[in-house]
Amino acid sequence: MKKHIDKEQMTRDNSSIGLLMVLATTICGLFFSTQAIAQNTSNKVKISVRVKDYPNAPVVLGYYYNKQMLVADTLMTNEKCVALLERDSLYKEGIYMIYIPERSYMDIIMTDNQQFSITCDTLKNMIERADCKGNDVLKQFLDYQKYLGSMQREYQSLSEQFKAAKGDTALQSTLRRRYADCERSVKEHNQQIIDANKDNFFSVFLTALKEPETPHFDVPEGTAGRDSILQTRSYYWYRAHWDDNIDFSDERLLRTPFLVAKVDKYMAESPIQMADTIADECIQIIEKARPDKDAFRYWVSHFYNMANDSKVMGMDGALVRLADAYYLSGQAYWAEEKFISDLREQIDGIRYTLIGHKAVDLKRMPSVNGEYFTLSEVKAPYTILVFWEPSCGHCKKEIPRLKEEVWDKFKDKGIRIFAVYCQVEKEEWETFISEHQLDEWINVYDPYGRTGFRKYYNIKSTPQIFIIDDKMEIVAKRLGVEQIPDFLNHYLNLKRQ
């Protein structure tokens, strides 16, 4: 399936900043970094960067986007170790970085005031001795990083003391209290900054980093399954509130590895990995982003690509829902006509074979022996439907394995194989069946193209394997032969229960 790429996405710089880290974290695991949205575009940019003992050398102004670190501009310091950047249009707001290639870096916040100077007295740890003039919010941001660095060292010290106090429960209890005090101090400090910066991106950014605090659930002691009840309530509460502090319609948050990483982690770990559940979650976020056209565009593209790239069987159901809702409905205003045309054809092929849906019946297909068979008339707990060609190199390996590893082991358990030959020349088909002893299978073909199997089962390559239950519902598809025995054992055991 073709991937939809946003053409406005900037290019990664492969030469220097691909492995940069972002800001220090708090004990809660706050992950720092960001980028941008333009305001007050009538103003000009005039940024001065002075790095001690670093004359006539490169300085990179970078930024973050979609878990990538990208280059905004590359400068050179002069003999006085000063790099000057001037331009007529503002950078988009967010968290940028000043990067000294292969040496060090520090993060800065880019507000709508882009006339300021930064000085760094050391290359080893730039942020510790950095200062700013001309932008009060940036100065606060630099001071905040220094504060986080000091708290990180305090956490590390407490952790080391705790390990050394093994067996001393009284001291460990004291250290836990000090640890909790530090955590509370960081949260209070963050909230003070949020309250003091209500009119700028610093507040928006720190607010988005806050994890929602799970409330206390009152389940009386002695209640049967109390722990399980508490876990279930906490889980569903988190599912409903994990993004309470995130404004998905603020495009500045879009341009941060923090946000994309947080969303991707949530999608991979919290919802049940079923197509409809994932699609529902994606659509909720997309609709929250809809007020901003660029945020809306980003999340539609991101989730489409996520579903398209998924290795989870059946996740193409989420792809179909997202494509129908946004691309094929005409809401993806940025998508080119050729992309939409190709996507429509691909989605139409997928939608007939969604997991849990009824399989399209294949009626009165002639067999190699001249008999006629219909898929829905096969009586079996599970029917393996395989599309193949004897001239296909992959089929030559997989079809004999299907006999040896699946048919020979499961035929006595009622499993049947409905094998559709995808071409029309009978001789090579008959020869292959005979040579590999496939006579017990239901071997059929469609010499006159009456069943439309290529369309309804999206057959563009072979072999393709589907598993259908006794209700004609598709329960698995596009499996490798090596996956089928475990699948059948699991589902046959379930039927016996």
Buried (B, 14 or more C-beta within 10 A) or exposed (E): BEEBEBEEEBEBBEEBBEEBEBBBBBBEEBBBBBBBBBBEEEBEBBBBBBBEEBEEBBBBBBBBBBEBBBBBBBBEBEEEBBBBBEEEEBBBBBBBBBBBBEEBBBBBBBBBBBEBBBBBEBBEEBBBEBEBEBBBBBBBBBBBBBBBBEBBEBBEEBEEBBEEBEEEEEBBEBBEEBBEEBBEBBBEBBEEBBEEBEEBBBBBBBBBBBBEEEEEEEBEEEEEEEEEEBEEBEEEBBBEBBBEBBBBBBBBBBBBBBBBBBBEEBBEEBBEBBBBBBBEBBBEBBBBBBEBEBBBBBBBBBBBBBBBEBEEBBBBBBBBBBBBBBBBEEBBEBBEEEBBEEBBEBBEBBBBBBBEEEBBEBEEBBBBEEEEBBBEEBEBBBBBBBBBBBBBEEBBEBBBBBBEBBBEBBBEEBBBBBBBBBBEEEEEBBEBBEEBEBEEBBBBBBEEEEBEBBEBBBBEEBBBBBBBBEEBEBBBBBBEBEEBEEBBEEBBEEEEE
